[in-house]
């Protein structure tokens, strides 16, 4: 478990989070512009496909980018607990594949919805997505469909089947 794919994915998320926070500190100490906008502009996935053409790497980088501690914490807790089950049942290599594929699919669906539904017209040019939620939900749905009747105990008290966790979280 020490150098597993699950741990490496969590470390990648943590490393980017800490790096961004250190940049914030550096910019704050020298009273210059905040790097937050830089991080969002260059690492978050835009909803506008014309912007994506000039920043294709954002389809990958956004799924490791968290600016808020609780956003990072909740995603990493989900990833750790359900990712551990995923690795036990399905394997490490597939965890990486599902994590990345889920993130890419999440980015593509995000852009699709923002460009199809009229409700997003006013914000489409400036909207961005960030965080590991799509990747983590792909892992949750993956293990929930692979072992739907496997039961886990929530808070050590309530037994819940993985299929219900996947349905509720999705």
DSSP file (Angstrom, degrees, kcal/mol; ACC not computed):
  #  RESIDUE AA STRUCTURE BP1 BP2  ACC     N-H-->O    O-->H-N    N-H-->O    O-->H-N    TCO  KAPPA ALPHA  PHI   PSI    X-CA   Y-CA   Z-CA
    1    1 A X    >         0   0    0      0, 0.0     3,-1.1     0, 0.0     6,-0.2   0.000 360.0 360.0 360.0 -22.1    0.0    0.0    0.0
    2    2 A X  T 3   +     0   0    0      1,-0.3     0, 0.0     5,-0.1     0, 0.0   0.882 360.0  17.2 -60.4 -43.1    3.0    2.3    0.6
    3    3 A X  T 3  S+     0   0    0      4,-0.1    -1,-0.3     5,-0.0     0, 0.0  -0.056  96.2 139.3-120.0  31.7    3.8    2.9   -3.0
    4    4 A X    <>  -     0   0    0     -3,-1.1     4,-2.4     1,-0.1     5,-0.2  -0.213  67.5-109.2 -74.8 165.5    0.5    1.9   -4.5
    5    5 A X  H  > S+     0   0    0      1,-0.2     4,-2.4     2,-0.2     5,-0.2   0.873 119.3  56.4 -61.6 -37.3   -1.3    3.6   -7.3
    6    6 A X  H  > S+     0   0    0      1,-0.2     4,-2.1     2,-0.2    -1,-0.2   0.936 109.1  45.1 -60.5 -47.1   -4.0    4.8   -4.9
    7    7 A X  H  > S+     0   0    0     -6,-0.2     4,-2.8     1,-0.2    -2,-0.2   0.891 111.8  53.0 -65.1 -39.6   -1.4    6.4   -2.7
    8    8 A X  H  X S+     0   0    0     -4,-2.4     4,-2.3     2,-0.2    -1,-0.2   0.885 108.4  50.0 -64.4 -38.2    0.3    8.0   -5.7
    9    9 A X  H  X S+     0   0    0     -4,-2.4     4,-1.9     2,-0.2    -1,-0.2   0.915 112.6  46.9 -65.4 -42.0   -3.0    9.5   -6.9
   10   10 A X  H  X S+     0   0    0     -4,-2.1     4,-2.6     1,-0.2    -2,-0.2   0.923 112.4  50.2 -64.7 -43.7   -3.7   10.9   -3.4
   11   11 A X  H  X S+     0   0    0     -4,-2.8     4,-3.2     1,-0.2    -2,-0.2   0.878 107.5  54.0 -62.4 -37.8   -0.1   12.3   -3.3
   12   12 A X  H  X S+     0   0    0     -4,-2.3     4,-1.9     2,-0.2    -1,-0.2   0.918 110.9  45.8 -62.6 -42.8   -0.5   13.9   -6.7
   13   13 A X  H  X S+     0   0    0     -4,-1.9     4,-2.0     2,-0.2    53,-0.2   0.924 115.8  46.2 -64.4 -44.8   -3.6   15.7   -5.5
   14   14 A X  H  X S+     0   0    0     -4,-2.6     4,-3.0     2,-0.2     5,-0.3   0.902 109.9  54.1 -64.2 -42.1   -1.9   16.8   -2.2
   15   15 A X  H  X S+     0   0    0     -4,-3.2     4,-2.4     1,-0.2    -1,-0.2   0.910 110.6  45.0 -62.1 -43.6    1.2   17.9   -4.0
   16   16 A X  H  X S+     0   0    0     -4,-1.9     4,-2.4    -5,-0.2    -1,-0.2   0.904 113.5  51.1 -67.6 -39.4   -0.6   20.2   -6.3
   17   17 A X  H  X S+     0   0    0     -4,-2.0     4,-2.2     2,-0.2    -2,-0.2   0.949 113.3  44.0 -60.7 -49.7   -2.7   21.6   -3.5
   18   18 A X  H  X S+     0   0    0     -4,-3.0     4,-2.5     1,-0.2    -2,-0.2   0.891 112.1  53.7 -64.5 -39.9    0.3   22.3   -1.3
   19   19 A X  H  X S+     0   0    0     -4,-2.4     4,-2.1    -5,-0.3    -1,-0.2   0.919 109.7  47.1 -60.4 -44.4    2.2   23.8   -4.3
   20   20 A X  H  X S+     0   0    0     -4,-2.4     4,-2.4     1,-0.2    -1,-0.2   0.911 112.2  50.3 -64.5 -41.8   -0.7   26.2   -5.0
   21   21 A X  H  X S+     0   0    0     -4,-2.2     4,-2.2     2,-0.2    -2,-0.2   0.883 109.5  51.0 -65.2 -37.7   -0.9   27.2   -1.3
   22   22 A X  H  X S+     0   0    0     -4,-2.5     4,-2.6     2,-0.2    -1,-0.2   0.881 109.1  51.3 -65.7 -37.4    2.9   27.8   -1.2
   23   23 A X  H  X S+     0   0    0     -4,-2.1     4,-2.8     2,-0.2     5,-0.3   0.916 107.8  52.5 -63.3 -42.3    2.5   30.0   -4.3
   24   24 A X  H  X S+     0   0    0     -4,-2.4     4,-2.5     1,-0.2    -2,-0.2   0.936 110.8  47.8 -56.5 -46.7   -0.3   31.9   -2.5
   25   25 A X  H  X S+     0   0    0     -4,-2.2     4,-2.9     2,-0.2    -2,-0.2   0.928 111.8  49.2 -60.9 -47.2    2.1   32.4    0.5
   26   26 A X  H  X S+     0   0    0     -4,-2.6     4,-1.7     1,-0.2    -2,-0.2   0.933 114.0  45.0 -58.4 -49.0    4.9   33.6   -1.7
   27   27 A X  H  <>S+     0   0    0     -4,-2.8     5,-2.5     1,-0.2    -1,-0.2   0.861 113.7  50.6 -66.1 -35.6    2.7   36.1   -3.6
   28   28 A X  H ><5S+     0   0    0     -4,-2.5     3,-1.3    -5,-0.3    -2,-0.2   0.922 107.9  52.4 -67.7 -44.0    1.2   37.3   -0.4
   29   29 A X  H 3<5S+     0   0    0     -4,-2.9    -2,-0.2     1,-0.3    -1,-0.2   0.860 116.1  40.0 -61.0 -36.1    4.6   37.9    1.3
   30   30 A X  T 3<5S-     0   0    0     -4,-1.7    -1,-0.3    -5,-0.2    -2,-0.2   0.307 109.1-125.5 -97.1   9.0    5.7   40.0   -1.7
   31   31 A X  T < 5 +     0   0    0     -3,-1.3    -3,-0.2     1,-0.2     2,-0.2   0.885  62.8 135.2  50.2  48.8    2.4   41.7   -2.0
   32   32 A X      < -     0   0    0     -5,-2.5    -1,-0.2     1,-0.2     3,-0.1  -0.585  63.5 -55.9-113.4-179.3    1.9   40.8   -5.7
   33   33 A X        -     0   0    0     -2,-0.2    -1,-0.2     1,-0.1     2,-0.1  -0.207  64.7 -99.4 -58.8 147.4   -1.0   39.5   -7.6
   34   34 A X    >   -     0   0    0      1,-0.1     3,-0.5    -3,-0.1     4,-0.5  -0.422  17.5-142.5 -68.6 139.2   -2.6   36.2   -6.4
   35   35 A X  T 3> S+     0   0    0      1,-0.2     4,-3.0     2,-0.2     5,-0.2   0.541  85.4  90.8 -78.2  -5.1   -1.5   33.0   -8.2
   36   36 A X  H 3> S+     0   0    0      1,-0.2     4,-2.5     2,-0.2    -1,-0.2   0.914  87.0  46.1 -57.6 -44.8   -5.1   31.8   -7.7
   37   37 A X  H <> S+     0   0    0     -3,-0.5     4,-2.8     2,-0.2    -1,-0.2   0.876 111.9  52.6 -66.0 -36.4   -6.2   33.2  -11.1
   38   38 A X  H  > S+     0   0    0     -4,-0.5     4,-2.5     2,-0.2     5,-0.3   0.943 110.2  47.6 -61.7 -47.2   -3.1   31.8  -12.7
   39   39 A X  H  X>S+     0   0    0     -4,-3.0     4,-2.1     1,-0.2     5,-0.7   0.918 115.3  45.3 -61.1 -44.3   -3.8   28.3  -11.3
   40   40 A X  H  X5S+     0   0    0     -4,-2.5     4,-1.1    -5,-0.2    -1,-0.2   0.912 114.4  48.4 -66.0 -41.8   -7.4   28.5  -12.5
   41   41 A X  H  <5S+     0   0    0     -4,-2.8    -2,-0.2    -5,-0.2    -1,-0.2   0.879 123.8  29.0 -67.2 -38.4   -6.5   29.9  -15.9
   42   42 A X  H  <5S+     0   0    0     -4,-2.5    -2,-0.2    -5,-0.2    -1,-0.2   0.598 130.5  30.8-102.7 -12.4   -3.8   27.4  -16.7
   43   43 A X  H  <5S+     0   0    0     -4,-2.1     2,-0.2    -5,-0.3    -3,-0.2   0.662  98.2  81.2-120.5 -24.0   -4.8   24.2  -14.7
   44   44 A X  S  <<S-     0   0    0     -4,-1.1     2,-0.4    -5,-0.7    86,-0.2  -0.581  82.8-112.1 -85.2 149.3   -8.7   24.2  -14.6
   45   45 A X  E     -A  129   0A   0     84,-1.8    84,-2.3    13,-0.2     2,-0.1  -0.667  30.3-136.2 -83.1 128.9  -10.7   23.0  -17.6
   46   46 A X  E     -A  128   0A   0     -2,-0.4    82,-0.2    82,-0.2    65,-0.1  -0.483   6.8-138.4 -81.2 154.6  -12.6   25.7  -19.4
   47   47 A X  S    S+     0   0    0     80,-2.1     2,-0.7    77,-0.3    -1,-0.1   0.699  85.4  85.9 -81.2 -19.2  -16.2   25.1  -20.5
   48   48 A X    >>  -     0   0    0     79,-0.4     4,-1.4    76,-0.2     3,-1.1  -0.740  69.5-153.5 -85.9 114.6  -15.5   26.9  -23.8
   49   49 A X  H 3> S+     0   0    0     -2,-0.7     4,-1.3     1,-0.3    -1,-0.1   0.785  93.1  62.0 -60.1 -28.0  -14.0   24.4  -26.3
   50   50 A X  H 3> S+     0   0    0      1,-0.2     4,-0.5     2,-0.2    -1,-0.3   0.837 105.2  47.1 -68.8 -29.7  -12.2   27.2  -28.1
   51   51 A X  H X> S+     0   0    0     -3,-1.1     3,-0.7     1,-0.2     4,-0.6   0.827 105.5  60.1 -75.4 -32.2  -10.2   27.9  -25.0
   52   52 A X  H >< S+     0   0    0     -4,-1.4     3,-0.7     1,-0.2    -2,-0.2   0.823  92.7  66.5 -65.2 -30.4   -9.5   24.2  -24.6
   53   53 A X  H 3< S+     0   0    0     -4,-1.3     3,-0.4     1,-0.3    -1,-0.2   0.865 106.6  41.1 -58.0 -36.4   -7.7   24.1  -28.0
   54   54 A X  H << S+     0   0    0     -3,-0.7    -1,-0.3    -4,-0.5    -2,-0.2   0.549 125.7  35.6 -89.8  -8.5   -5.0   26.3  -26.5
   55   55 A X    X<  +     0   0    0     -3,-0.7     3,-1.5    -4,-0.6    -1,-0.2  -0.405  63.9 153.4-139.6  60.6   -4.9   24.5  -23.2
   56   56 A X  T >   +     0   0    0     -3,-0.4     3,-1.5     1,-0.3     4,-0.2   0.766  67.3  70.0 -65.9 -23.9   -5.5   20.8  -23.9
   57   57 A X  T >> S+     0   0    0      1,-0.3     4,-2.5     2,-0.2     3,-1.8   0.716  79.7  78.4 -64.7 -19.8   -3.6   19.7  -20.8
   58   58 A X  H <> S+     0   0    0     -3,-1.5     4,-1.8     1,-0.3    -1,-0.3   0.729  77.1  71.6 -65.2 -20.1   -6.3   21.1  -18.6
   59   59 A X  H <4 S+     0   0    0     -3,-1.5    -1,-0.3    -4,-0.2    48,-0.2   0.784 113.8  27.7 -64.0 -25.2   -8.4   17.9  -19.3
   60   60 A X  H X4 S+     0   0    0     -3,-1.8     3,-1.0    -4,-0.2    -2,-0.2   0.826 119.2  53.4 -98.6 -46.9   -5.9   16.1  -17.1
   61   61 A X  H >< S+     0   0    0     -4,-2.5     3,-1.7     1,-0.2     4,-0.5   0.814  97.5  65.4 -65.4 -30.4   -4.7   18.8  -14.7
   62   62 A X  G >< S+     0   0    0     -4,-1.8    69,-2.7     1,-0.3     3,-1.0   0.834  93.0  61.9 -61.7 -30.6   -8.1   19.9  -13.5
   63   63 A X  G <  S+     0   0    0     -3,-1.0    -1,-0.3     1,-0.3    -2,-0.2   0.529 108.6  42.1 -77.6  -3.0   -8.7   16.5  -11.9
   64   64 A X  G <  S+     0   0    0     -3,-1.7     2,-0.6    -4,-0.2    -1,-0.3   0.374  94.6 100.5-113.7  -1.2   -5.8   17.1   -9.5
   65   65 A X    <   +     0   0    0     -3,-1.0     2,-0.4    -4,-0.5    66,-0.4  -0.781  38.4 161.1 -97.6 120.0   -6.5   20.8   -8.8
   66   66 A X        -     0   0    0     -2,-0.6   -46,-0.1   -53,-0.2    65,-0.0  -0.999  16.7-179.0-132.6 131.9   -8.3   21.7   -5.5
   67   67 A X        +     0   0    0     -2,-0.4     2,-0.4     1,-0.1    -1,-0.1   0.687  69.3  64.9-100.9 -23.4   -8.2   25.2   -4.1
   68   68 A X  S  > S-     0   0    0      1,-0.1     4,-2.1     2,-0.0     5,-0.2  -0.833  73.8-139.6-104.5 139.6  -10.3   24.6   -0.9
   69   69 A X  H  > S+     0   0    0     -2,-0.4     4,-3.1     1,-0.2     5,-0.2   0.909 103.3  47.9 -61.5 -44.9   -9.1   22.3    1.8
   70   70 A X  H  > S+     0   0    0      2,-0.2     4,-2.5     1,-0.2     5,-0.2   0.821 108.8  54.6 -70.8 -29.5  -12.5   20.6    2.5
   71   71 A X  H  > S+     0   0    0      2,-0.2     4,-1.9     1,-0.2    -1,-0.2   0.943 113.6  42.5 -63.3 -47.6  -13.0   20.0   -1.3
   72   72 A X  H  X S+     0   0    0     -4,-2.1     4,-2.7     2,-0.2     5,-0.2   0.938 114.5  51.1 -62.0 -48.3   -9.6   18.2   -1.3
   73   73 A X  H  X S+     0   0    0     -4,-3.1     4,-2.4     1,-0.2     5,-0.2   0.922 110.7  46.7 -59.5 -47.6  -10.3   16.4    1.9
   74   74 A X  H  X S+     0   0    0     -4,-2.5     4,-2.1     1,-0.2    -1,-0.2   0.923 114.5  47.0 -64.1 -43.1  -13.8   15.1    0.9
   75   75 A X  H  X S+     0   0    0     -4,-1.9     4,-2.5    -5,-0.2    -1,-0.2   0.913 114.1  47.4 -63.7 -41.6  -12.5   13.9   -2.5
   76   76 A X  H  X S+     0   0    0     -4,-2.7     4,-2.7     2,-0.2    -2,-0.2   0.840 109.9  52.5 -72.7 -32.1   -9.4   12.2   -1.0
   77   77 A X  H  X S+     0   0    0     -4,-2.4     4,-2.5    -5,-0.2     5,-0.3   0.938 112.2  45.5 -65.9 -45.9  -11.5   10.5    1.7
   78   78 A X  H  X>S+     0   0    0     -4,-2.1     4,-2.2    -5,-0.2     5,-0.6   0.937 115.1  48.3 -59.1 -46.8  -13.9    9.0   -0.9
   79   79 A X  H  X5S+     0   0    0     -4,-2.5     4,-1.6    -5,-0.2     5,-0.2   0.913 113.3  47.2 -62.3 -43.4  -10.9    8.0   -3.1
   80   80 A X  H  X5S+     0   0    0     -4,-2.7     4,-1.8     3,-0.2    -2,-0.2   0.963 117.6  38.6 -64.8 -52.7   -9.1    6.4   -0.2
   81   81 A X  H  X5S+     0   0    0     -4,-2.5     4,-1.1     2,-0.2    -2,-0.2   0.939 128.0  31.4 -69.7 -47.3  -11.9    4.4    1.3
   82   82 A X  H  X5S+     0   0    0     -4,-2.2     4,-2.2    -5,-0.3    -1,-0.2   0.788 116.5  58.7 -83.0 -25.7  -13.6    3.3   -1.9
   83   83 A X  H  X<S+     0   0    0     -4,-1.6     4,-2.6    -5,-0.6    -2,-0.2   0.852 101.4  56.5 -66.2 -34.5  -10.4    3.2   -3.9
   84   84 A X  H  X S+     0   0    0     -4,-1.8     4,-2.0    -5,-0.2    -1,-0.2   0.920 109.7  44.6 -61.8 -44.2   -9.0    0.6   -1.4
   85   85 A X  H  X S+     0   0    0     -4,-1.1     4,-2.5     2,-0.2     5,-0.3   0.903 111.0  54.7 -65.0 -40.9  -12.0   -1.6   -2.2
   86   86 A X  H  X>S+     0   0    0     -4,-2.2     4,-3.3     1,-0.2     5,-1.4   0.929 109.2  47.1 -57.5 -47.4  -11.5   -1.0   -5.9
   87   87 A X  H  <5S+     0   0    0     -4,-2.6    -1,-0.2     3,-0.2    -2,-0.2   0.896 111.9  51.1 -63.4 -41.1   -7.9   -2.1   -5.7
   88   88 A X  H  <5S+     0   0    0     -4,-2.0    -1,-0.2    -5,-0.2    -2,-0.2   0.903 122.7  29.4 -63.3 -41.9   -8.8   -5.2   -3.7
   89   89 A X  H  <5S+     0   0    0     -4,-2.5    -2,-0.2    -5,-0.1    -3,-0.2   0.876 138.5  15.0 -87.1 -40.3  -11.5   -6.3   -6.1
   90   90 A X  T  <5S-     0   0    0     -4,-3.3    -3,-0.2    -5,-0.3     4,-0.1   0.798 103.9-108.6-112.0 -38.6  -10.4   -5.0   -9.5
   91   91 A X     >< -     0   0    0     -5,-1.4     4,-1.2     1,-0.1    -3,-0.1  -0.332  21.1 -87.8 122.0 157.7   -6.7   -4.0   -9.2
   92   92 A X  H  > S+     0   0    0      1,-0.2     4,-1.8     2,-0.2     3,-0.3   0.910 117.1  54.5 -66.4 -46.0   -4.3   -1.1   -9.1
   93   93 A X  H  > S+     0   0    0      1,-0.3     4,-1.8     2,-0.2    -1,-0.2   0.890 109.6  48.2 -60.3 -39.6   -3.7   -0.7  -12.8
   94   94 A X  H  > S+     0   0    0      1,-0.2     4,-3.0     2,-0.2    -1,-0.3   0.803 103.5  62.3 -72.1 -27.2   -7.4   -0.4  -13.5
   95   95 A X  H  X S+     0   0    0     -4,-1.2     4,-2.7    -3,-0.3    -2,-0.2   0.947 106.0  45.6 -59.5 -47.7   -7.8    2.2  -10.7
   96   96 A X  H  X S+     0   0    0     -4,-1.8     4,-2.6     2,-0.2     5,-0.3   0.927 114.1  48.9 -60.6 -45.8   -5.5    4.5  -12.5
   97   97 A X  H  X S+     0   0    0     -4,-1.8     4,-2.8     1,-0.2     5,-0.3   0.923 114.1  44.6 -62.0 -45.6   -7.3    3.9  -15.8
   98   98 A X  H  X S+     0   0    0     -4,-3.0     4,-2.7     2,-0.2     5,-0.2   0.901 112.9  52.1 -67.4 -40.7  -10.7    4.5  -14.3
   99   99 A X  H  X S+     0   0    0     -4,-2.7     4,-1.9    -5,-0.2    -2,-0.2   0.956 116.7  38.0 -59.6 -51.9   -9.5    7.6  -12.4
  100  100 A X  H  X S+     0   0    0     -4,-2.6     4,-2.6     2,-0.2     5,-0.2   0.933 118.7  47.8 -67.7 -46.7   -8.1    9.2  -15.5
  101  101 A X  H  X S+     0   0    0     -4,-2.8     4,-2.8    -5,-0.3     5,-0.2   0.899 111.8  50.8 -62.7 -40.3  -10.9    8.1  -17.8
  102  102 A X  H  X S+     0   0    0     -4,-2.7     4,-2.4    -5,-0.3    -1,-0.2   0.892 111.2  48.7 -63.2 -39.7  -13.5    9.2  -15.4
  103  103 A X  H  X S+     0   0    0     -4,-1.9     4,-2.2    -5,-0.2    -2,-0.2   0.911 112.6  47.0 -65.7 -43.1  -11.8   12.6  -15.1
  104  104 A X  H  X S+     0   0    0     -4,-2.6     4,-2.4     2,-0.2    -2,-0.2   0.928 113.6  48.2 -65.2 -44.6  -11.6   13.0  -18.9
  105  105 A X  H  X S+     0   0    0     -4,-2.8     4,-2.7     1,-0.2     5,-0.2   0.906 110.3  52.8 -62.2 -40.5  -15.2   12.0  -19.3
  106  106 A X  H  X S+     0   0    0     -4,-2.4     4,-2.3    -5,-0.2    -1,-0.2   0.906 109.8  48.3 -60.4 -42.1  -16.2   14.4  -16.6
  107  107 A X  H  X S+     0   0    0     -4,-2.2     4,-2.4     2,-0.2    -2,-0.2   0.914 112.8  47.8 -64.4 -43.4  -14.4   17.2  -18.4
  108  108 A X  H  X S+     0   0    0     -4,-2.4     4,-2.5     2,-0.2    -2,-0.2   0.903 113.3  47.0 -66.7 -41.2  -16.0   16.4  -21.7
  109  109 A X  H  X S+     0   0    0     -4,-2.7     4,-2.9     2,-0.2     5,-0.3   0.889 110.1  54.4 -66.4 -38.3  -19.5   16.1  -20.2
  110  110 A X  H  X S+     0   0    0     -4,-2.3     4,-2.2    -5,-0.2    -2,-0.2   0.949 112.3  42.7 -58.1 -50.2  -19.0   19.4  -18.4
  111  111 A X  H  X S+     0   0    0     -4,-2.4     4,-1.2     2,-0.2    -2,-0.2   0.905 113.9  52.3 -64.9 -40.8  -18.1   21.2  -21.6
  112  112 A X  H >X S+     0   0    0     -4,-2.5     4,-1.2     1,-0.2     3,-0.5   0.950 112.0  44.7 -59.9 -50.4  -20.9   19.5  -23.5
  113  113 A X  H 3X S+     0   0    0     -4,-2.9     4,-2.1     1,-0.2     3,-0.4   0.890 111.4  52.8 -63.9 -39.8  -23.6   20.5  -20.9
  114  114 A X  H 3< S+     0   0    0     -4,-2.2    -1,-0.2    -5,-0.3    -2,-0.2   0.743 115.3  41.9 -68.7 -20.9  -22.3   24.1  -20.7
  115  115 A X  H << S+     0   0    0     -4,-1.2    -1,-0.2    -3,-0.5    -2,-0.2   0.568 118.0  44.0-102.0 -10.3  -22.5   24.4  -24.5
  116  116 A X  H  < S+     0   0    0     -4,-1.2     2,-0.4    -3,-0.4    -2,-0.2   0.846  98.1  71.2 -97.4 -45.2  -25.8   22.7  -25.0
  117  117 A X    ><  -     0   0    0     -4,-2.1     3,-1.7    -5,-0.2     4,-0.2  -0.621  69.4-146.2 -85.1 125.3  -28.1   24.1  -22.3
  118  118 A X  G >  S+     0   0    0     -2,-0.4     3,-1.8     1,-0.3     4,-0.3   0.735  90.9  75.7 -59.8 -24.3  -29.1   27.7  -22.7
  119  119 A X  G 3  S+     0   0    0      1,-0.3     3,-0.3     2,-0.1    -1,-0.3   0.774  96.0  50.0 -60.7 -24.5  -29.1   28.3  -18.9
  120  120 A X  G X> S+     0   0    0     -3,-1.7     4,-1.6    -7,-0.2     3,-0.9   0.428  79.5 101.5 -93.9   0.8  -25.3   28.4  -19.0
  121  121 A X  T <4 S+     0   0    0     -3,-1.8     4,-0.4     1,-0.3    -1,-0.2   0.858  79.3  52.0 -55.2 -40.5  -25.0   30.9  -21.9
  122  122 A X  T 34 S+     0   0    0     -4,-0.3    -1,-0.3    -3,-0.3    -2,-0.1   0.773 121.8  29.8 -72.4 -24.6  -24.2   33.9  -19.7
  123  123 A X  T X> S+     0   0    0     -3,-0.9     4,-1.4    -4,-0.1     3,-1.4   0.461  90.6  98.9-111.1  -3.3  -21.4   32.2  -17.9
  124  124 A X  T 3< S+     0   0    0     -4,-1.6   -77,-0.3     1,-0.3   -76,-0.2   0.835  78.5  56.5 -57.9 -37.0  -20.1   29.8  -20.5
  125  125 A X  T 34 S+     0   0    0     -4,-0.4    -1,-0.3     1,-0.2   -77,-0.1   0.741 120.7  28.0 -70.4 -21.1  -17.2   32.0  -21.6
  126  126 A X  T <4 S+     0   0    0     -3,-1.4    -1,-0.2   -79,-0.1    -2,-0.2   0.445  91.1 116.9-118.4  -1.7  -15.7   32.2  -18.1
  127  127 A X     <  +     0   0    0     -4,-1.4   -80,-2.1    -3,-0.2   -79,-0.4  -0.411  37.4 178.4 -74.1 143.8  -16.8   29.0  -16.5
  128  128 A X  E     -A   46   0A   0    -82,-0.2     2,-0.4   -81,-0.1   -82,-0.2  -0.939  18.3-142.9-138.3 160.4  -14.2   26.5  -15.3
  129  129 A X  E     +A   45   0A   0    -84,-2.3   -84,-1.8    -2,-0.3     2,-0.3  -0.968  22.7 166.6-124.8 144.3  -14.2   23.1  -13.6
  130  130 A X        +     0   0    0     -2,-0.4   -67,-0.2   -86,-0.2     3,-0.2  -0.985  28.0  61.9-150.9 157.1  -11.6   21.8  -11.1
  131  131 A X  S    S-     0   0    0    -69,-2.7     3,-0.4   -66,-0.4     4,-0.2  -0.239  76.3 -90.3 110.0 163.2  -11.3   19.0   -8.6
  132  132 A X  S  > S+     0   0    0      1,-0.2     4,-3.1     2,-0.1     5,-0.3   0.246  84.2 112.5 -92.4  11.2  -11.2   15.2   -8.6
  133  133 A X  H  > S+     0   0    0      1,-0.2     4,-2.8     2,-0.2     5,-0.2   0.892  78.3  46.0 -57.1 -45.6  -15.0   14.7   -8.2
  134  134 A X  H  > S+     0   0    0     -3,-0.4     4,-1.7     2,-0.2    -1,-0.2   0.913 116.1  46.7 -64.7 -41.5  -15.5   13.1  -11.6
  135  135 A X  H  > S+     0   0    0     -4,-0.2     4,-1.6     2,-0.2    -2,-0.2   0.920 114.5  46.4 -65.2 -44.5  -12.5   10.9  -11.2
  136  136 A X  H  X S+     0   0    0     -4,-3.1     4,-2.5     1,-0.2    -2,-0.2   0.902 110.9  52.0 -66.6 -41.4  -13.5    9.8   -7.7
  137  137 A X  H  X S+     0   0    0     -4,-2.8     4,-3.0    -5,-0.3     5,-0.3   0.842 105.4  56.3 -65.7 -31.5  -17.1    9.2   -8.8
  138  138 A X  H  X S+     0   0    0     -4,-1.7     4,-2.3    -5,-0.2    -1,-0.2   0.902 109.4  46.3 -63.4 -40.1  -15.9    7.0  -11.6
  139  139 A X  H  X S+     0   0    0     -4,-1.6     4,-2.5     2,-0.2     5,-0.3   0.919 113.5  48.8 -66.5 -44.0  -14.0    4.9   -9.0
  140  140 A X  H  X S+     0   0    0     -4,-2.5     4,-2.3     1,-0.2    -2,-0.2   0.936 115.2  43.3 -62.2 -47.8  -17.1    4.8   -6.7
  141  141 A X  H  X S+     0   0    0     -4,-3.0     4,-1.9     2,-0.2     5,-0.2   0.881 112.0  56.2 -66.6 -37.0  -19.4    3.8   -9.6
  142  142 A X  H  X S+     0   0    0     -4,-2.3     4,-1.7    -5,-0.3    -2,-0.2   0.945 113.7  37.2 -59.9 -49.9  -16.8    1.3  -10.8
  143  143 A X  H  X S+     0   0    0     -4,-2.5     4,-2.4     1,-0.2    -1,-0.2   0.840 114.4  57.7 -72.6 -31.8  -16.6   -0.6   -7.5
  144  144 A X  H  < S+     0   0    0     -4,-2.3    -1,-0.2    -5,-0.3    -2,-0.2   0.810 112.8  39.3 -67.9 -29.6  -20.4   -0.1   -7.0
  145  145 A X  H  < S+     0   0    0     -4,-1.9     3,-0.5    -5,-0.1    -2,-0.2   0.760 115.6  51.7 -89.5 -27.2  -21.1   -1.9  -10.3
  146  146 A X  H  < S+     0   0    0     -4,-1.7    -2,-0.2     1,-0.2    -3,-0.2   0.904 130.5  15.3 -74.5 -42.0  -18.4   -4.5   -9.9
  147  147 A X  S >< S+     0   0    0     -4,-2.4     3,-1.5    -5,-0.1    15,-0.4  -0.541  75.7 161.3-129.5  66.1  -19.4   -5.6   -6.4
  148  148 A X  T 3  S+     0   0    0     -3,-0.5    15,-2.1     1,-0.3    16,-0.3   0.804  74.8  45.9 -63.1 -31.0  -22.9   -4.2   -6.0
  149  149 A X  T 3  S+     0   0    0     13,-0.2     2,-0.3    12,-0.2    -1,-0.3   0.409  80.7 118.6 -95.3   3.9  -24.0   -6.4   -3.1
  150  150 A X    <   -     0   0    0     -3,-1.5    12,-2.3    -6,-0.1     2,-0.4  -0.535  58.1-141.8 -68.6 131.5  -20.8   -6.1   -1.1
  151  151 A X  E     -B  161   0B   0     -2,-0.3     2,-0.3    10,-0.2    10,-0.2  -0.794  18.8-173.7-102.8 138.1  -21.7   -4.5    2.2
  152  152 A X  E     -B  160   0B   0      8,-2.6     8,-2.8    -2,-0.4     2,-0.7  -0.921  25.5-122.4-121.5 154.8  -19.7   -1.9    4.1
  153  153 A X  E >   -B  159   0B   0     -2,-0.3     3,-0.7     6,-0.2     2,-0.5  -0.860  19.8-148.2-101.5 116.6  -20.4   -0.6    7.6
  154  154 A X  E >> S-B  158   0B   0      4,-3.4     3,-2.2    -2,-0.7     4,-2.0  -0.712  83.5  -9.4 -83.1 127.8  -20.9    3.1    7.8
  155  155 A X  T 34 S-     0   0    0     -2,-0.5    -1,-0.2     1,-0.3    -2,-0.0   0.704 119.2 -76.3  58.0  21.0  -19.7    4.5   11.1
  156  156 A X  T <4 S+     0   0    0     -3,-0.7    -1,-0.3     2,-0.2    -2,-0.1   0.582 129.0  68.8  71.3   9.6  -19.4    0.9   12.3
  157  157 A X  T <4 S+     0   0    0     -3,-2.2     2,-0.5     1,-0.3    -2,-0.2   0.726  81.4  59.4-124.4 -50.9  -23.2    0.7   12.7
  158  158 A X  E  <  -B  154   0B   0     -4,-2.0    -4,-3.4     2,-0.0     2,-0.5  -0.776  64.8-146.2 -99.7 124.6  -25.1    0.7    9.5
  159  159 A X  E     +B  153   0B   0     -2,-0.5     2,-0.4    -6,-0.2    -6,-0.2  -0.778  24.5 176.9 -87.4 126.9  -24.5   -1.9    6.8
  160  160 A X  E     -B  152   0B   0     -8,-2.8    -8,-2.6    -2,-0.5     2,-0.2  -0.996  27.4-124.5-133.6 135.3  -24.9   -0.5    3.3
  161  161 A X  E >>  -B  151   0B   0     -2,-0.4     4,-1.5   -10,-0.2     3,-1.0  -0.499  24.0-121.5 -76.7 147.6  -24.4   -2.2   -0.1
  162  162 A X  H 3> S+     0   0    0    -12,-2.3     4,-2.8   -15,-0.4     5,-0.2   0.822 109.2  64.0 -60.1 -32.2  -22.0   -0.6   -2.5
  163  163 A X  H 3> S+     0   0    0    -15,-2.1     4,-2.0     1,-0.2    -1,-0.3   0.862 103.8  47.4 -62.1 -33.2  -24.7   -0.2   -5.2
  164  164 A X  H <> S+     0   0    0     -3,-1.0     4,-2.6   -16,-0.3     5,-0.2   0.866 110.7  50.9 -76.1 -35.8  -26.6    2.1   -2.9
  165  165 A X  H  X S+     0   0    0     -4,-1.5     4,-2.5     2,-0.2     5,-0.2   0.924 112.1  47.9 -63.8 -43.2  -23.5    4.2   -2.1
  166  166 A X  H  X S+     0   0    0     -4,-2.8     4,-1.6     2,-0.2    -2,-0.2   0.911 113.4  47.6 -64.5 -42.1  -22.8    4.5   -5.8
  167  167 A X  H  < S+     0   0    0     -4,-2.0    -2,-0.2    -5,-0.2    -1,-0.2   0.924 115.3  44.3 -64.7 -44.8  -26.4    5.5   -6.6
  168  168 A X  H  < S+     0   0    0     -4,-2.6    -2,-0.2     1,-0.2    -1,-0.2   0.895 115.8  46.3 -68.8 -40.3  -26.6    8.1   -3.8
  169  169 A X  H  <        0   0    0     -4,-2.5    -1,-0.2     1,-0.3    -2,-0.2   0.781 360.0 360.0 -75.4 -24.9  -23.2    9.6   -4.5
  170  170 A X     <        0   0    0     -4,-1.6    -1,-0.3    -5,-0.2    -2,-0.2   0.473 360.0 360.0 -80.3 360.0  -23.7    9.8   -8.2
